[in-house]
């Protein structure tokens, strides 16, 4: 399970410069479904990646994951910092997850402790690259996909795809307070590499009938990342 009790990831500045499509011959344009399928294949083949998570409309009370940044490596490892709302306070938790065991450096401690991440409003971040429970599932089950604009982001051409995700799926992968309601998605895929660069999801993540937005930014596909479990604190 990716992040059960919250989520949302923003790096860089999106330079919204629509690109003019070429005229004349050439290969037929890739459809929205084909582009998402290519992005899923590229994601499933990546040995590692870096992500940044941000959110809008997150609650101000209770317990929830509201942001974070870190590296994920196959088969199931994560290392980074997650921003958590707990007891009305914002906390930055250093987190390491290896093979399903999540370690966190708790406030006012110097070492790591094994924790149940659900108590902080998130699931195992090491599962982000799992093809059955991670980001890949969102690409696989996206419906009503439509091509949007091409844009240039940090010198790279990306193509937007809007789609609708089943609320039940988002509840399993992320979270939802009303899984009967679909979630609106806007994906940005690098057209040359097929790498998913950005996923913006809007739905009733924290409160039924009230939308919030989670944004995931992905980079550094296949970087040399080594993650090991920390010693007990």
Secondary structure, DSSP 8 states (H G I E B T S, - for coil): ---TTB-----S-----------SSSS----HHHHHHHHHHHHHH-SEEEEEEEEES--SSS-EEEEEEEEEETTTEEEEEEEEEETTEEEEEEEEEETTEEEEE-TT-SSBEE--GGGGT---GGGGG-TTTSHHHHHHT-EEEEEEEEEEETTEEEEEEEEEE-HHHHHHHS--S-TTS-EEEEEEEETTT--EEEEEEEEEEEETTEEEEEEEEEE-TT---------B-
